[in-house]
C-alpha cells in the first residue's frame, strides 16, 4: 500500500492506540469511555499518516 493511501483502522489498531496511552485521554488524562475513538495527531489531509505514532484517543 502506498504511504499516502488512507486505510481503515481495525478494532485491534484502535485498541493498541488506546492501550499505549494507558486507556486515558491523551489531552486531559481522564479515563477513556467504553466507546472511544482514534484520531490523527497531524491531520491526514495535512500530510499526517495512519502510522501508530500519529494516532491518539482523545475524549469525544
N, C-alpha and C positions, 0 to 999 in steps of 0.2 A: 504494500500500500504506500502511495506517495505521502511524504510528510505533511503536505498541505491539505490532504483529504481529511474531512471530518468523519469520525466514526461514532457509533453508538456505544456508550459505556454499558458494560454488563453489570448485573447486580453485584458480582464479585469485585469488579473495578470500584464501584461506589463504596462497597463495604471496606475495601482496602484503604481508600482515601480517608474515610471516617475513623477507622481503627488507627491509622497512622497519627491522627490528631487526638487520640485518646478518647474518642467519642464525644468531643467537646467542640463548640463553635470556635473556629479559628479567629474570629473577630472579637467576641465578648467573653469566651471561655466557659459559657454555660453549657450544661449537658445538651447534646443534640436530642431533638424529639424523636419519637419512634419513626415518624415519616420525615426523613431528611432528604436533602438534595445535594448534588455536587455541581459546582460552578467553576468556571475558569478564573484564575487569578488575573492573568492577562487575557483579555477577550480574544476569542478565536478569530473574530472579524478584524482584529487589530494586530494580527500576527502571532497570537498565542497558540500553543499546541494542545493536543489532548494527552500529553505526557503527564504522568502522575505528579511530577514536580510542579505542574501548572494548574493543579486541581485542588479545590478546597470544599469543605462542607460548612457553609455559614448558616446561621439561623435563617429561617424563611422570612 
